[in-house]
Amino acid sequence: MLEHGRLICYARARMPPIPPIEVVSLTKRYGRHRGVEDLTFQVGVGEIFGFLGPNGAGKTTTIRVLVGLLRSNGGTARIFGRDCWTGTERVHRDLAFIPGDLRLYESMGVLEFLQFMARLHGGVRPRRIEALADRLDLDLGRTIKHLSKGNRQKVGLVQALMHEAPLLVLDEPSVGLDPLMEVIFMDLMREERAAGRTIFLSSHNLSEVERLCDRVAIIREGRLVALEHIDALKAKRVRQMSVLFNQPVDPRAFERDGIVVLDRGERRVRLAVRGDINPLIRTLAAYDVADLTFSEPDLEDVFLHYYKEEPAEKVDA
Amino acid sequence: MNPTLTIKVLKMQAQTIASYALGSAFYSALVVFLFHSFIVQHTAFFQQYLTILPKALLQAFNISGSNIFTFGGFLGAEYLSFIWVVIVAAFIISFTSGAIAREIEQGTIELVLAYPVGRIRFFLSKVAALVLALLAIVAATLGGIWVGALSQHIQVAPASFFAIGVLATAFGLAVAGYSFFFSAVASERAAAAGAAAAVTVLFYAVNFASSLWSQLSGLGRLSIFHYYSPQDAINLGRVDSGSFLVLFGLALLTTIAGAALFRLRDLSP
């Protein structure tokens, strides 16, 4: 019997961990209107996963399917291996959530509300609420209806973080927070990740996503158009390089695959570089370079690229 | 059922429940006092007064024959058959539409149902809160009758109290059943409340028409008001088991249907 138990433990240890979120060919339509179409992605344990898209792209629909508020028309959405629709109650034990449009019970006091939500989850560690409220400078003695937008968002953050759930699904969690609080919010997110928790973060705050997330998915018109590590995503974009030479050069020498000359002067050349930059560096090594500036594309460039262009082909996870 | 949710609902509705309960207690005591003043002391005058009232009006208040001159008949006609119904139906419709449809409309349901509560338990917690609130209002009404009767030295059998308590609760549950159904399927409070109010008015109109015109008498059975006769409950000291079963059965069926549809529907504001 003991041997059998050991075998099971051994087998479990050898099994790959169950992904906190696994979405396969997920489709959700509202009658004839599109919600999301054939969405596939997976979020790994301990990952901060950014979920981006313009308004109406299907982010909130996806999140509502994950949280069990909406039933999909096709495909599957699983949290820790359990179906988000049929196994909602069990799924919710492992999940903490902030809705995009956070609505609270207006007539309740902040502490009363948080204690109520804590009881719904089976309780939280002693002093956990107070500790989080201290971090976020949230007054627990106020009534919710008297709170500003930012303070309501803090209530939402405390209610999500107080449970120490292994998965956090956060839809626009930092909306309304002042810059100081945003820093604290990002510290809290990093601490959650350090504690082994997984975070699914939908946000329009691109610098926040850039600083926090390991990977991002971008959806547009209900379809996944990008799913990559942030660095890889940025590397795919066109970066601009400006080179000042000590002597006049022929710009045609730099024109090759992935490099376009944008602007040329007698000694200065401005280049657009896509992909691997090593061939360009090797070419430049043959010249006497006086100065070189190389701008790294930020996530906003990437983001806008995916939003401005015609619908990209579907990306498989 | 989730006790935390039920207690929260009751706490948030405590003032409203207390207002309805106290109001009903006060009004029922007042009607008992009026019975003694008008009927017992001025029977002849009252009989004459009734002859000049239109038949339809008497029918609307469930006044027939000499029934009005009994304690149960008077209490039924002056309060329990109509005014109590209006008050309690308004309370129930407001409560039930606020319990689910308003949470969907305002978006608060998104957060609560992301907790390990479960939709059926969420629904049943709200039903439990309504049942407790209804029992409080019915108990307060009975309390008012008891105090009024005691002050006017009117003997009311305990069986009559029990009967009217059971019948009034069953009637309230029937209204609550279909009101919860509409609240569970609607996404806006006004839609849920409007549908429940319309059905209640329709039930009343059907019963009224069937008692006024003999050609429509068969239709009366389709109305919950046909099975709600507080006069008989007080005067006879018992509730017709068939009436109770119809009211309770309707409550049960519509609650189950509401819970099932709530379990399956998409939830978004």
HADDOCK unambig.tbl for C-alpha pairs under 7 A between the chains (distance, minus, plus):
assign (segid A and resid 67 and name CA) (segid B and resid 114 and name CA) 5.96 0.50 0.50
assign (segid A and resid 69 and name CA) (segid B and resid 266 and name CA) 5.96 0.50 0.50
assign (segid A and resid 69 and name CA) (segid B and resid 267 and name CA) 5.12 0.50 0.50
assign (segid A and resid 70 and name CA) (segid B and resid 266 and name CA) 4.62 0.50 0.50
assign (segid A and resid 70 and name CA) (segid B and resid 267 and name CA) 6.00 0.50 0.50
assign (segid A and resid 71 and name CA) (segid B and resid 266 and name CA) 6.23 0.50 0.50
assign (segid A and resid 89 and name CA) (segid B and resid 116 and name CA) 4.77 0.50 0.50
assign (segid A and resid 89 and name CA) (segid B and resid 117 and name CA) 6.38 0.50 0.50
assign (segid A and resid 89 and name CA) (segid B and resid 118 and name CA) 5.39 0.50 0.50
assign (segid A and resid 90 and name CA) (segid B and resid 116 and name CA) 6.74 0.50 0.50
assign (segid A and resid 92 and name CA) (segid B and resid 114 and name CA) 5.94 0.50 0.50
assign (segid A and resid 92 and name CA) (segid B and resid 115 and name CA) 5.33 0.50 0.50
assign (segid A and resid 92 and name CA) (segid B and resid 116 and name CA) 4.82 0.50 0.50
assign (segid A and resid 93 and name CA) (segid B and resid 115 and name CA) 6.99 0.50 0.50
assign (segid A and resid 93 and name CA) (segid B and resid 116 and name CA) 5.48 0.50 0.50
assign (segid A and resid 97 and name CA) (segid B and resid 114 and name CA) 6.65 0.50 0.50
assign (segid A and resid 99 and name CA) (segid B and resid 110 and name CA) 6.91 0.50 0.50
assign (segid A and resid 99 and name CA) (segid B and resid 111 and name CA) 6.69 0.50 0.50
assign (segid A and resid 103 and name CA) (segid B and resid 106 and name CA) 6.95 0.50 0.50
assign (segid A and resid 103 and name CA) (segid B and resid 107 and name CA) 5.69 0.50 0.50
assign (segid A and resid 103 and name CA) (segid B and resid 108 and name CA) 5.04 0.50 0.50
assign (segid A and resid 104 and name CA) (segid B and resid 108 and name CA) 5.78 0.50 0.50
assign (segid A and resid 105 and name CA) (segid B and resid 108 and name CA) 6.99 0.50 0.50
assign (segid A and resid 119 and name CA) (segid B and resid 4 and name CA) 6.95 0.50 0.50
assign (segid A and resid 120 and name CA) (segid B and resid 4 and name CA) 6.78 0.50 0.50
assign (segid A and resid 120 and name CA) (segid B and resid 115 and name CA) 6.62 0.50 0.50
assign (segid A and resid 120 and name CA) (segid B and resid 116 and name CA) 6.96 0.50 0.50
assign (segid A and resid 120 and name CA) (segid B and resid 117 and name CA) 6.82 0.50 0.50
assign (segid A and resid 121 and name CA) (segid B and resid 115 and name CA) 6.25 0.50 0.50
assign (segid A and resid 121 and name CA) (segid B and resid 116 and name CA) 6.19 0.50 0.50
